[in-house]
Amino acid sequence: MRKTLLPALAMLAAFTSFAAPAAAQAPSGAVTVIVPFTVGGLNDLTARAVAEKIKGQLPGGIAVINRTGAGGSIGVTEVVQGKPDGTVIGLAPTPALLDQPQMNALPYKGPQDYTAIANTVTYYQLLAVRGDAPWKDIKELMAAAKASPAKLRFGTSGIGTAAHLNLAQLQAASGIDVVHVPFSGWAEGSAALLGGHVDTLVINPGEGRQLTNAGRIRILAVFQPARSPFYPDVPTFKELGYDIGVNLSFSFFGPKGLPAGVTDFYAKAIRAAVEDKAFQDFAKAREIEVNYMDSAKLAAFFDKEFKEHTALLDKLGLLKK
Amino acid sequence: MEMIAGLAHGFSVAALPANLLACFIGVLLGSLVGVLPGIGPNAGMALLIPLTFAMPPEAAIIMLAGIYYGSMYGGSTTAILLNVPGEAASVMTAVDGYQMAKKGRPGPALAIAAIGSFVAGTLGIVGIMLVGPGLAELALRFGPPEYFVLAAAGLVFLCGLSTNPFHIAFIMVGLGLAISTVGIDPITGTQRFTFGFTQLAQGIDLVPVIMGLYGIAEVLTMMEEGEQKARLTKVRFRDLVPSWLEAKMSFWPIMRGSVLGFLIGLVPGPATVVSSFLSYRVEKRLSRTPERFGHGAIEGVAGPESANNSATAGAMVPMFALGIAFSPATAMLLAALVIHGVQPGPMFMLNAPDVFWGVIASMYIGNLLLLVLNLPLVHVFVSVLKLPQNVLAAMVMILCLVGTYSINNSLLDIWIMVIAGALGYGLRKLKVDPSPLVIALVLGPMIEKSLRQTMFLANGEWGLILTRPICVGVVAALMLLFAGNALFKWRRRLPAGAALD
């Protein structure tokens, strides 16, 4: 019974997708979504939420696989080297897609080596200090940094990360001279901030919420063009006159040369998934914004961001020789 | 008083049938991933997190925590019976545990490992409740300079464990440190020593190296020697329970291991591994008969097995008190909490008392379940030794391969394990102890990263380390220890010709 039903269902599914107005075409066979970061992280949860939503449209099934390591470049490489038939796609943040290939010799050099499918979420980072820090607001902190050059310690999540690019932009725009201390992520950085080993830390939204509520840390400013709806009282650096801020976006992508029909199919399915209420709630809980971009828009976004990051990384001497 | 009320509430949560079941499944799976070589708590939890999405938060966290501490029970089983550590944290258990098995005492070794784990696990939970919040604040005082000094001192102290001559140990440490640098630079994020292989950028993981050096090398030796060294034909009850003397000899090692493990758990890094090495070293140092170590001393099983268990409790202190993860396993628990809408942080205990106290209470229950589960299993596990050698060897080989692959879904890890296996076999032939290599591989990344962060903090001034009281204290303690050691040796040599040993 099941044996006869399955192909029939598959045909039906294929038929309905053909019947859709555009030439969207679901890939045939089991689909693997490669996530280059660990289980339970934002990257992983976003991928799983979308996969759960679109699995009904994929008769061959869909599985999320975590291939971690090397700042995400291991997982991205696996997607890039996959067969361009839609059975292997990935979800990765901009640093893994755009910055890693500029800093390291990788099998992919930039957006020309993969197909942009669709963007899911975008967020900007925040600048945090200890709850009992002497600076009341960002102006006082900037004044203190100017008054005593090379004295204040600013922590980030590592050299070449978005946090570092944000800090470097801030230094260049404001002329402050601070000591940069790179950590490997929130856990290490937050412990150092709370313990007083650094004076400030560049953090991701969501991460610091509990410590903020408990009064252990304060958010002084956001690296964002406009105020964050989650921190309406926190000023942007733009308000201080510094037009800076690197965004982090999580985008679906596939191997180079993915058929337009398949890209289209995924883009539509992903759009429906991220516009779903459950996904919107998930994003809100993580203090990030749903920011759908279709394939063409995302490709243009990649190109623009890639060039901007090239300039930033070049200034920091981080471009691969 | 508040604590007793909280705990009582916790037990009422943990005792709900669904949560009891979650706890049981968790510790059972934990024991299983512990017994299976290669696959460890991190891989086990990563595989199961997606399955917990549909559970209520308490049940999910109870189950995942069960896998974490449960795995520390199981790791000793293959170490003792087959000389193949089930976890990185059981490397030291294999040294004396396997010798005990060879001498016909595998049962007592397994039983003491389970009892030690139970005592340490239970004391660890008491520690989380009583001194957790205070200790978490204390742990924050440790910054990169302190971590650097601690890790470097640890490397020097632990290498005294090795039975190698000094120059050999030195080479092994160098090799371990060198291997630890392959992959991604922890500070700049750039790739190094990958020789053009993108795959190598993921780095050389500890688990495949250990599975190769100990697991594969042991299988090769087994096949070569043909005859079975630790084979039992009949399992008698008398051979399963520890004797009164064995129990007495294990008491203080278990206590010391519990405290040591809990404290090491508060330091970021692979605390379960470091604490088991440290406990072994301490027991050997304190023993009046250190020459028994390496030949089946039960203290060498009791101490490390207790330490690695209480280290899991120690690692949960910063997680519960501040919402900060110091190890990959606690990071996984934190991620699970967030997935279930529970925000860990300084207000965790107040905001989510059901989860906090429920998990704490479930850990008492879980440890008891593990003891009840593991003691009768001693009989089953010991029966494994009845299997013929060739069957055992093939089984271990397959388990190592599958377990190692499961960590990162990476074929490279399999290759690393195979190469490490060949290296381990070669080292055995040369009678070289690989433990300094393992210690260097564990501590190397921590030493490198914290040293470089210290240099960032200090703007390149080495003097900063000397201005930090904790650093000076650790260095002074190490110096005193060495001075004491030298004095001790000198005094032993004094009565020339007197047969002291």
Boltz contact constraints between the chains, C-beta under 6 A:
constraints:
  - contact:
      token1: [A, 39]
      token2: [B, 46]
      max_distance: 6.0
  - contact:
      token1: [A, 39]
      token2: [B, 49]
      max_distance: 6.0
  - contact:
      token1: [A, 40]
      token2: [B, 49]
      max_distance: 6.0
  - contact:
      token1: [A, 40]
      token2: [B, 335]
      max_distance: 6.0
  - contact:
      token1: [A, 69]
      token2: [B, 202]
      max_distance: 6.0
  - contact:
      token1: [A, 70]
      token2: [B, 184]
      max_distance: 6.0
  - contact:
      token1: [A, 70]
      token2: [B, 201]
      max_distance: 6.0
  - contact:
      token1: [A, 70]
      token2: [B, 202]
      max_distance: 6.0
  - contact:
      token1: [A, 71]
      token2: [B, 189]
      max_distance: 6.0
  - contact:
      token1: [A, 74]
      token2: [B, 202]
      max_distance: 6.0
  - contact:
      token1: [A, 77]
      token2: [B, 198]
      max_distance: 6.0
  - contact:
      token1: [A, 103]
      token2: [B, 190]
      max_distance: 6.0
  - contact:
      token1: [A, 104]
      token2: [B, 190]
      max_distance: 6.0
  - contact:
      token1: [A, 104]
      token2: [B, 191]
      max_distance: 6.0
  - contact:
      token1: [A, 107]
      token2: [B, 198]
      max_distance: 6.0
  - contact:
      token1: [A, 158]
      token2: [B, 189]
      max_distance: 6.0
  - contact:
      token1: [A, 159]
      token2: [B, 187]
      max_distance: 6.0
  - contact:
      token1: [A, 159]
      token2: [B, 188]
      max_distance: 6.0
  - contact:
      token1: [A, 159]
      token2: [B, 189]
      max_distance: 6.0
  - contact:
      token1: [A, 160]
      token2: [B, 189]
      max_distance: 6.0
  - contact:
      token1: [A, 179]
      token2: [B, 459]
      max_distance: 6.0
  - contact:
      token1: [A, 181]
      token2: [B, 456]
      max_distance: 6.0
  - contact:
      token1: [A, 181]
      token2: [B, 457]
      max_distance: 6.0
  - contact:
      token1: [A, 182]
      token2: [B, 187]
      max_distance: 6.0
  - contact:
      token1: [A, 184]
      token2: [B, 186]
      max_distance: 6.0
  - contact:
      token1: [A, 187]
      token2: [B, 324]
      max_distance: 6.0
  - contact:
      token1: [A, 187]
      token2: [B, 325]
      max_distance: 6.0
  - contact:
      token1: [A, 190]
      token2: [B, 324]
      max_distance: 6.0
  - contact:
      token1: [A, 191]
      token2: [B, 140]
      max_distance: 6.0
  - contact:
      token1: [A, 191]
      token2: [B, 324]
      max_distance: 6.0
  - contact:
      token1: [A, 192]
      token2: [B, 143]
      max_distance: 6.0
  - contact:
      token1: [A, 194]
      token2: [B, 140]
      max_distance: 6.0
  - contact:
      token1: [A, 195]
      token2: [B, 140]
      max_distance: 6.0
  - contact:
      token1: [A, 195]
      token2: [B, 141]
      max_distance: 6.0
  - contact:
      token1: [A, 195]
      token2: [B, 143]
      max_distance: 6.0
  - contact:
      token1: [A, 197]
      token2: [B, 143]
      max_distance: 6.0
  - contact:
      token1: [A, 210]
      token2: [B, 323]
      max_distance: 6.0
  - contact:
      token1: [A, 210]
      token2: [B, 343]
      max_distance: 6.0
  - contact:
      token1: [A, 210]
      token2: [B, 345]
      max_distance: 6.0
  - contact:
      token1: [A, 211]
      token2: [B, 345]
      max_distance: 6.0
  - contact:
      token1: [A, 214]
      token2: [B, 346]
      max_distance: 6.0
  - contact:
      token1: [A, 214]
      token2: [B, 347]
      max_distance: 6.0
  - contact:
      token1: [A, 216]
      token2: [B, 346]
      max_distance: 6.0
